[in-house]
Amino acid sequence: SNTKNFIINQPPANGSCSIDPLNGTITTLFTVTCLNWFDTNGIKDYSLYTWTTDPTQRTMIVFSPVSTFQVRLPSGNNETSLVNIIIVIRDLFDCTTELSMSSISVTVNLADITDFINVLQAPSTEANNNQFVQLLSS
């Protein structure tokens, strides 16, 4: 006689995630907080994906082993500025739960981009004050 026991890995459960603020520009730091996710194997990481009009064209923006992280998001589509967000919570054996978040409005600040182009064309001591220069140098 022979007996085999199979244990099926269950995905992370019973948690929630939030993002703040709910709108901004491409230079805004958004804070993502995922709380109370439970998995008997432990949580391995959190991944944030975005997409605008086609959910099959989603892009990974960030992954983090910690449940609270900050991220800059790409701009939304040209008509609505909306970015759709999915957070994937993964356990230590790679079983996942996908959580669809509310859409976020992310716009391009044309004044910042124009200023950045001007800095590139005529570098000055004020270049260090430009947000894009600061991002690129960090």
N, C-alpha and C positions, 0 to 999 in steps of 0.2 A: 504494500500500500504506500502511496506517495501523496503528499499534500503540498500545494504551493499557495502562498499568500501573495496577492498583488496589491500594492498600495498605489492608488492613482493620485498624482500630484494635483492639488487644488490650487487655483489661482488666488492671488491676494484679494482680500474682501473687506467690506465694512468701513472703508475709508472715504475721504472726500478730498477734493483739491479746489483751490481758489486762486484767482489771479487779480493783482491790483497794481495799477489802476485798470479800469475797463476801456480806456482809450488813451492814445498818445501818438507820438511820432516815432520815426525809426531810431531816434536817439534816446527815447524814454527807456529807463530801466524798469521792467515789469518784475514784480515779485510773485513767484509761484510758491504756494504753500500746500503741501499734501499731508493731511493729518489722519491718524488712527487707522492706517492700513495694517491689516493683520495677515500673517501667513505663518504656518507652523515651521516652515523652513527658513523664515527670515526674508526681509526685503533686500534685494540686491541693488536696484536702482530705479530711477524715474527718468523717462524720456519724453520730450515735448516735440510734437510734430505739428506743422502748420500746412494749410492748403487754402486756396482762395475759391476757385469755382469747380474744381474736379477733385473729389476725395481720393481718387486713385493716384493723384499726382502730389501726394503729401511729401514733405521734406522734414527730415530730422533737424531740429535747430540746436538742441542741447540734451545731454544726459547727465544725471547727477546721482551720486550715491547718497546724498543727503536730501531730506524731504522738503527743505525750503531753499530756493535758489533764485537768483536774479538773471534775467535774460533780456536782450534787445530783440525785438521782433521785426520781421520784414514788413514792408507796406502791403496793405490789402489791394484788392483789384481796383482798377481805375474808376469804376462806376460807384462802388459803395465804400471803399477803404476797409472792408471787413476781412479779417483773418480768422479762419476757423482753426481751433486748437484741439488736439487730442493728446492726452497724457497716458503713457503706457507705464504701468507699475509692474516690475518684474521680480520674481522671487529667485532664490539662490539656485534653483534647478531650471530657470528660464521659463517658467510658466507665467503668463501675463494676463493682466486685466487692462482693457482699454476704456478710458473715461473721456467722453466728449464734453468739452467745455463750451460755455457761451462764446459766441463770436466777439472778437475784440476789434475796435476801430483803430487802425494804425495808418497814419498819413505820412507823406513826405513833406518836410518843411523846406519849401523851395528857397526861402531866404538863407537858410543854413547852407544849402548846396551851392547857391550863387556865391556866398561868402567863401566857401571852400575853393571853388574854381578861381576866384580872385586871388586867394592866397597862393594857389599853385602857380598862377601866371605871374604874380609879382610878390615873391616872398618878402616878409618883413618881420619885425620883432613881434608884431601882433598875431603872427601865425599860431603861436602857442595857445591863444585864446579860442581858436576855432574848435568846435566839438569834434569834427571829423579828424582833425590833426591829433587831438588828444586821444581819440579812440585808436587811431592807427599807431600811435607811439606807445600805447599801454600794453 
